[in-house]
């Protein structure tokens, strides 16, 4: 017999309700227990998962730390290598700069040696010319001396002979007619009056020619005086005149010479060297003239310095050429006609005298070279 058979109907309903409630409570408890068990299982799984993940993280962290340390070592090695490379590059650049500097010094030294050699060659040539001129001048001076003396004596003898002839002519009226006629015919045939005048003219011209030869020889000696490398007190006008006398035959077909000399003091210089400078400038001026032109020599100065200008009305110098005219071996003349050393040597001579060069030039109008020299220069060191 069941509880329902022994329970009144009202109580049965309550009992059923109670049973239903207990079932619900039991179900809820079971569900809660199940959820609790599931939660515990889930937390345990998560814990296990967390442990696994933590282990993986630790492993990864160790690997990452190792990789970072390796990377840092690689970076340090790379930085050291980079610094070494940069230092090597800097050292190579320094070596290249030093090499280029050494090459430039060698080029400068080679140019100086070439210039010195060419100056020596030029000086030897001028010394040879000077020795030749001195020898020729000595040989010429001797005959010039006795020829001049003989012509002077001959002039006096001729004057005496002409005076004697005039004296005889004064006595002619006292002679017989036949003799007077013969003498008149002889005087007419030899034209004694013209002969007397022309002999005097010829003797004067011969003596004047010998004097000119004597002056030319003296100027040639002054221009190329051998052994005079010491400093002297000199009038530059005399140097210019002696130079002009040496090259006068060369200049006559090319140009007229104008001397526009000013008042200048006597200066201390080496005249033999300055004569070379003047000759080079005057010859260049003549060569720059196409046809026939004018070369003007000007001088001026004060108590401290003097200047000499050589001006021509020739072709002029182009602007792109002007900065190079004093370079050794530079020339605008055809190959084989000039060495290009004249102005270079002249520049060195003026520089050794403590002076300077100034050049003005206009294409188609001409050029002007000015040399400025101190009156009392300091002799340079050897």
BELHU-V732330 format. One record per run of one state. SS is the DSSP state (@ for helix, = for strand, . for the rest). FROM is the first residue (numbers start at 1). TO is the last residue. If there is no record, write none. Layout:
{{SS/FROM/TO} {SS/FROM/TO}}
This chain:
{{./1/2} {@/3/6} {./7/8} {@/9/170} {./171/171} {@/172/174} {./175/176} {@/177/190} {./191/191} {@/192/223} {./224/231} {=/232/234} {./235/235} {@/236/252} {./253/254} {=/255/260} {./261/266} {=/267/269} {./270/270} {@/271/287} {./288/292} {=/293/301} {./302/304} {=/305/312} {./313/318} {@/319/322} {./323/341} {@/342/352} {./353/355} {=/356/362} {./363/365} {=/366/374} {./375/375} {=/376/376} {./377/382}}
